[in-house]
Amino acid sequence: MSLLPTGFTTLTKREIQRFLRRPKNTFAPPLITNILYFSVFGVILGQRINEIQGIPYILFILPGLVVLGAISNAFENASFSIFHGRWNDYIHEPLTSPLSYTEMVSSYTIAGASRGLIVGVLISIVGAVFTPVGITRPLYLVAFALVITLLFSSIGIIGGLWADDWDDLTMMNQFILRPLVFFGGVFYSIEELPPLLETLSLLNPMVYMVNGIRYGFLGASEVDPNLSLAVLTALTAAVALVNVALFKRGYGLTE
């Protein structure tokens, strides 16, 4: 007998099964993209750069690519689910059910985070084909992976409520999330930047996410992993509370 409410379990399963049924659309694109990333940046460029902070370049970029794939897919899943439900008028089914607003938000958030975690694992496996991959701090790796996917799944819900059309969702993912990741120390060490740019980089939350995952894999980080984890956890909780408040208000859900 399940200890979780039936409605919550049903909605969560529906949202997870939705992306599991279409693996060629869900998992194939990030796999192909990251094979190209590892081939071009890791193998070809890595022969020239060799090492960063004593770490082989192809291994140095792996955590950042994992972050990019995980948060992009977590965001995309949650935002698509909410917006598609609004677009096709079936978002009202969970809204008129006995589910609480917290349960609804939790279901969409967990489903998005699940997709992000699966993609992150798949990218790690792709990376292991190109270079030996170890896990130095497994507890930190799991903690950061959970927090960042839950965070961007929660942000995806806001995106799905805010968007007026599909182009808005594409814009948020392609022109906001991805640039922040690329300028978050994925392909370079922020310590190699001029002092002003290094300071500005510390304002980018992606720096803390990339370094957190890097700490889990390699045991190396340019920022305090404990502080990063605490701040990201607090931010995730805050965004989740905002989502519950938006659902209660009916923001984007009712005309």
Buried (B, 14 or more C-beta within 10 A) or exposed (E): EEEEEEBBBBBBEBBBEBBBEEEEEBBEEBBEBBBEBBEEBBEEBBEEBEEBEEBBBBBBBBBBBBBBBBBBBBBBBBBBBBBBBBBEEEBEEBBEBEBBBBBBBBBBBBBBBBBBBBBBBBBBEBBEEBBEBEBEBEEBBEBBBBBBBBBBBBBBBBBBBBBEEEEBBEEBBEEEBBEBBBBBBBBBBBEEBEEEEBEEBEEBBBBBBBBBBBBBBBBBBBBBBEEBBEBBBEBBBEBBEBBBEBBEEEBBBEE
